[in-house]
Amino acid sequence: TFTTLSISSLKHHLKTHSDEKRHVCHLCLKAFRTATLLHNHVNVHTRTRPYKRSDCDTAFVTSGELSRHRHYKHTLEKRFRCSLCKYSCVEASKMKRRTRSHTGERPSACDLCSYASKDAYKLKRHMVTHSGEKPYECYVCHAKFTQSGTVKIRMLQKHGENVPKYQCPHCSIFIAQKSDLRIHLRNLHSHMAVAIKCSYCEAVFHERSAFIQHKKTHRNEKRFKCDQCSYACMQEQRLIVHKQTHTGEKPFTSLCCNKSFQREQLLSLHFRKHHDSNIKPTAYECSKCGKGYSLW
């Protein structure tokens, strides 16, 4: 629930729920909800970095980047502490994700399939797999991709002569920017005083890269098992949903027709499909036979 004493703050918050993007970049025609977002975007084009500390030569495009830099590089203050483990961090958003890794909560659910994520950004990235949209373009060959990371990989693999390469001395990975190499070294290869414990077994690690490599050994491990049948899965939330097939429990009921569902996402999809007259399913055309279809 968002609350504020300022009308202007409320108006600014309401824009986060609106799809209206009135502020258009005159250089690339990309549109934004607010003038501030547009201003920051134009700074990227012009390479303007107006936010700078008096005691540091590093400058940033946005005030948020400057604030993160101050906490990570200067104050080293980790204000947010996990109540379930020893983890602490600078940003509240990272603490939310950390807490959800303990609880298994995945509040960002796809309305078109069973996918659910711990944060909205990953859901937004997932939705592109349904729409077919490819918003990221390689500026050398103009090939388009669904994810920004894929563009970076293409630049390194196909257009390496146009990109400076910095090699990590620990894992031999190539990184396009020297600043990204510093971040990579800090996040993955620096020694951590507080060890990370694997949530799947008793192993502990003082280096994040070793921990990440270890987690891959558990990648396909289905440690959540049903006590009533042979079903097993990798996520606790999926096991909870599965157990409802044994109990017949359908806790989510439509207020429009009293039809019940085992999962909240199915109730949401039902409402959009049968009771919301403002929503029309996207129509697609088969490239082979020309017939139309939708995902509903």
C-alpha positions as CSV (number, residue, x, y, z in Angstrom):
1,T,0.0,0.0,0.0
2,F,1.4,3.4,-1.0
3,T,0.8,6.4,1.3
4,T,2.1,9.9,1.1
5,L,1.4,13.4,2.5
6,S,2.2,15.0,-0.9
7,I,-0.2,15.3,-3.8
8,S,2.7,15.5,-6.3
9,S,4.2,12.3,-4.9
10,L,0.8,10.5,-5.3
11,K,0.5,11.7,-8.9
12,H,4.1,10.5,-9.6
13,H,3.3,7.1,-8.0
14,L,0.0,6.7,-10.0
15,K,2.1,7.0,-13.2
16,T,3.8,3.7,-12.3
17,H,0.4,2.0,-12.9
18,S,-0.3,3.7,-16.2
19,D,0.8,2.5,-19.6
20,E,0.7,6.0,-21.0
21,K,4.1,7.2,-22.2
22,R,3.9,10.8,-23.3
23,H,7.6,11.7,-23.1
24,V,9.4,10.7,-26.3
25,C,13.1,10.7,-26.9
26,H,13.9,12.9,-30.0
27,L,17.0,10.8,-30.8
28,C,15.5,7.2,-30.9
29,L,11.8,7.8,-30.4
30,K,11.6,5.6,-27.3
31,A,8.8,6.7,-25.0
32,F,8.7,7.1,-21.2
33,R,6.1,7.6,-18.5
34,T,7.8,10.6,-16.8
35,A,10.0,13.5,-17.8
36,T,12.7,12.3,-15.3
37,L,13.0,8.9,-17.0
38,L,13.3,10.6,-20.4
39,H,15.9,13.0,-19.1
40,N,18.0,10.1,-17.7
41,H,17.6,8.3,-21.0
42,V,18.8,11.3,-23.1
43,N,21.8,11.5,-20.8
44,V,22.8,8.0,-21.9
45,H,22.7,9.2,-25.6
46,T,24.8,12.3,-24.9
47,R,27.0,10.6,-22.3
48,T,26.2,13.3,-19.8
49,R,26.8,12.3,-16.2
50,P,25.6,15.2,-14.1
51,Y,25.6,13.4,-10.7
52,K,29.1,13.4,-9.0
53,R,30.5,13.2,-5.5
54,S,32.9,16.0,-4.4
55,D,35.4,13.5,-3.0
56,C,35.3,11.1,-6.0
57,D,36.0,11.4,-9.7
58,T,33.2,8.9,-10.7
59,A,30.1,10.5,-12.3
60,F,26.7,9.0,-13.0
61,V,23.7,9.4,-15.2
62,T,21.1,9.2,-12.5
63,S,20.9,10.2,-8.8
64,G,20.0,6.6,-7.9
65,E,23.2,5.4,-9.4
66,L,25.2,8.0,-7.4
67,S,23.4,6.9,-4.2
68,R,24.2,3.2,-4.8
69,H,27.8,4.1,-5.5
70,R,28.0,6.1,-2.3
71,H,26.8,3.1,-0.3
72,Y,28.8,0.4,-2.1
73,K,32.1,2.3,-2.4
74,H,32.3,4.9,0.3
75,T,30.0,4.4,3.4
76,L,29.9,0.5,2.9
77,E,26.7,0.7,5.0
78,K,24.5,-2.3,4.7
79,R,21.3,-1.1,6.3
80,F,19.1,-4.0,5.4
81,R,19.6,-7.3,7.3
82,C,17.8,-10.6,6.7
83,S,15.9,-11.9,9.8
84,L,16.3,-15.5,8.6
85,C,20.1,-15.6,7.9
86,K,23.2,-13.4,8.3
87,Y,22.8,-11.7,4.9
88,S,22.8,-7.9,4.7
89,C,22.7,-5.5,1.8
90,V,22.5,-1.9,0.7
91,E,19.2,-1.9,-1.2
92,A,15.7,-2.8,0.0
93,S,14.9,-4.4,-3.3
94,K,17.7,-6.9,-2.8
95,M,16.5,-7.7,0.7
96,K,13.0,-8.5,-0.7
97,R,14.5,-11.0,-3.2
98,R,16.6,-12.5,-0.4
99,T,13.5,-13.0,1.9
100,R,11.6,-14.6,-1.0
101,S,14.5,-17.0,-1.5
102,H,13.8,-18.3,2.0
103,T,10.0,-18.3,1.8
104,G,9.7,-19.5,-1.8
105,E,7.3,-16.7,-2.5
106,R,7.0,-15.8,-6.2
107,P,4.4,-13.0,-6.4
108,S,5.1,-12.0,-10.0
109,A,3.0,-14.6,-11.9
110,C,2.4,-14.9,-15.6
111,D,-1.2,-14.8,-16.6
112,L,-0.6,-16.9,-19.7
113,C,1.3,-19.9,-18.2
114,S,2.5,-21.3,-14.9
115,Y,5.7,-19.2,-14.7
116,A,6.2,-17.2,-11.5
117,S,9.1,-15.1,-10.4
118,K,10.5,-13.5,-7.2
119,D,10.6,-10.1,-8.9
120,A,8.7,-8.1,-11.5
121,Y,11.8,-7.6,-13.7
122,K,12.2,-11.3,-14.5
123,L,8.4,-11.6,-15.2
124,K,8.7,-8.7,-17.6
125,R,11.6,-10.4,-19.4
126,H,9.5,-13.7,-19.4
127,M,6.5,-12.0,-21.0
128,V,8.5,-11.3,-24.1
129,T,8.5,-15.1,-24.8
130,H,4.7,-14.8,-25.3
131,S,4.6,-11.6,-27.3
132,G,7.5,-12.4,-29.6
133,E,8.8,-8.9,-29.1
134,K,12.5,-8.3,-29.6
135,P,13.3,-4.8,-28.2
136,Y,17.1,-5.1,-28.1
137,E,19.0,-4.4,-31.3
138,C,22.7,-5.0,-32.1
139,Y,24.0,-1.6,-33.4
140,V,26.5,-3.3,-35.7
141,C,24.4,-5.8,-37.7
142,H,20.9,-4.7,-36.4
143,A,19.9,-8.2,-35.4
144,K,17.2,-8.1,-32.7
145,F,16.9,-10.0,-29.5
146,T,14.5,-10.5,-26.6
147,Q,17.1,-9.8,-23.9
148,S,19.8,-7.2,-23.5
149,G,22.4,-9.8,-22.3
150,T,22.1,-11.6,-25.7
151,V,23.1,-8.4,-27.5
152,K,26.3,-8.2,-25.4
153,I,27.1,-11.9,-26.1
154,R,26.6,-11.3,-29.8
155,M,28.9,-8.2,-29.7
156,L,31.6,-10.3,-28.2
157,Q,31.2,-13.4,-30.4
158,K,30.4,-11.8,-33.8
159,H,31.8,-8.3,-33.6
160,G,34.7,-8.7,-31.3
161,E,36.9,-6.3,-33.3
162,N,34.6,-3.5,-32.4
163,V,34.5,-4.3,-28.7
164,P,37.4,-4.0,-26.2
165,K,37.8,-7.3,-24.3
166,Y,38.9,-7.6,-20.7
167,Q,39.7,-11.1,-19.5
168,C,39.0,-12.2,-15.9
169,P,42.2,-13.7,-14.5
170,H,40.2,-16.2,-12.4
171,C,37.6,-17.8,-14.7
172,S,38.8,-16.6,-18.2
173,I,35.5,-15.0,-19.0
174,F,35.7,-12.0,-21.5
175,I,33.9,-8.8,-20.5
176,A,33.3,-5.8,-22.8
177,Q,33.9,-3.0,-20.3
178,K,36.7,-2.5,-17.7
179,S,34.1,-1.2,-15.2
180,D,32.1,-4.4,-15.6
181,L,35.2,-6.5,-15.1
182,R,35.8,-4.7,-11.7
183,I,32.2,-5.5,-10.7
184,H,32.6,-9.1,-11.8
185,L,35.8,-9.5,-9.7
186,R,34.2,-7.9,-6.7
187,N,31.0,-9.9,-6.9
188,L,32.3,-13.3,-7.8
189,H,36.0,-13.6,-6.8
190,S,36.6,-11.5,-3.7
191,H,36.9,-13.3,-0.4
192,M,33.8,-12.9,1.9
193,A,34.3,-12.9,5.6
194,V,30.8,-14.3,6.1
195,A,30.5,-17.7,4.3
196,I,27.5,-18.5,2.1
197,K,25.7,-21.7,3.0
198,C,24.1,-23.8,0.3
199,S,20.4,-24.1,0.8
200,Y,20.4,-27.6,-0.7
201,C,23.1,-29.2,1.4
202,E,25.6,-28.4,4.2
203,A,28.4,-26.9,2.0
204,V,29.7,-23.4,2.7
205,F,31.7,-21.0,0.6
206,H,33.8,-17.8,1.0
207,E,33.8,-17.1,-2.7
208,R,30.7,-16.4,-4.7
209,S,31.9,-17.9,-7.9
210,A,32.6,-21.3,-6.2
211,F,29.2,-21.1,-4.6
212,I,27.6,-20.5,-8.0
213,Q,29.4,-23.5,-9.5
214,H,28.4,-25.6,-6.6
215,K,24.7,-24.7,-7.0
216,K,24.8,-26.0,-10.6
217,T,25.3,-29.5,-9.2
218,H,21.8,-29.2,-7.6
219,R,20.3,-27.6,-10.8
220,N,18.1,-30.6,-11.8
221,E,17.7,-31.9,-8.2
222,K,14.0,-32.4,-7.3
223,R,14.3,-32.2,-3.5
224,F,10.6,-31.5,-2.8
225,K,8.7,-34.8,-2.8
226,C,5.0,-35.5,-2.3
227,D,4.3,-37.9,0.6
228,Q,1.2,-39.3,-1.2
229,C,2.6,-40.2,-4.6
230,S,5.9,-40.3,-6.6
231,Y,5.7,-36.6,-7.6
232,A,8.8,-34.5,-7.0
233,C,9.8,-31.0,-8.0
234,M,12.5,-28.3,-7.6
235,Q,10.3,-25.6,-6.0
236,E,8.4,-25.9,-2.7
237,Q,5.5,-23.7,-4.0
238,R,4.9,-26.2,-6.8
239,L,4.7,-29.0,-4.3
240,I,2.1,-27.1,-2.3
241,V,0.0,-26.6,-5.5
242,H,0.5,-30.3,-6.4
243,K,-0.8,-31.5,-3.0
244,Q,-4.1,-29.7,-3.8
245,T,-4.7,-32.3,-6.5
246,H,-4.9,-34.9,-3.7
247,T,-7.1,-32.9,-1.3
248,G,-9.3,-31.4,-4.1
249,E,-8.9,-28.0,-2.4
250,K,-9.7,-25.0,-4.6
251,P,-9.2,-22.0,-2.3
252,F,-9.6,-19.3,-5.0
253,T,-13.2,-18.5,-5.9
254,S,-14.6,-16.2,-8.6
255,L,-16.9,-13.5,-7.1
256,C,-18.7,-13.4,-10.5
257,C,-19.7,-17.0,-11.0
258,N,-18.5,-18.9,-7.9
259,K,-16.3,-21.1,-9.9
260,S,-13.2,-22.2,-7.8
261,F,-9.6,-22.8,-8.8
262,Q,-6.5,-24.4,-7.2
263,R,-4.3,-21.5,-8.1
264,E,-4.6,-17.8,-8.0
265,Q,-3.2,-17.4,-11.5
266,L,-5.9,-19.6,-12.9
267,L,-8.6,-17.5,-11.2
268,S,-7.0,-14.4,-12.7
269,L,-6.9,-15.9,-16.2
270,H,-10.5,-17.1,-15.8
271,F,-11.6,-13.6,-14.9
272,R,-9.8,-12.0,-17.8
273,K,-11.2,-14.5,-20.2
274,H,-14.8,-14.7,-19.1
275,H,-15.7,-11.6,-17.1
276,D,-13.5,-8.7,-18.2
277,S,-15.1,-7.2,-21.3
278,N,-12.2,-4.7,-21.8
279,I,-9.6,-7.5,-22.4
280,K,-9.4,-9.2,-25.8
281,P,-7.0,-12.1,-26.4
282,T,-4.1,-11.3,-28.8
283,A,-4.8,-13.0,-32.1
284,Y,-1.9,-14.8,-33.9
285,E,-1.7,-16.3,-37.4
286,C,0.0,-19.6,-38.2
287,S,2.8,-19.0,-40.7
288,K,2.2,-22.5,-42.2
289,C,-1.6,-22.6,-42.8
290,G,-2.8,-19.0,-42.2
291,K,-5.3,-20.0,-39.5
292,G,-5.8,-17.7,-36.6
293,Y,-5.4,-18.7,-32.9
294,S,-4.9,-17.2,-29.5
295,L,-3.3,-18.4,-26.3
296,W,-6.6,-18.6,-24.5
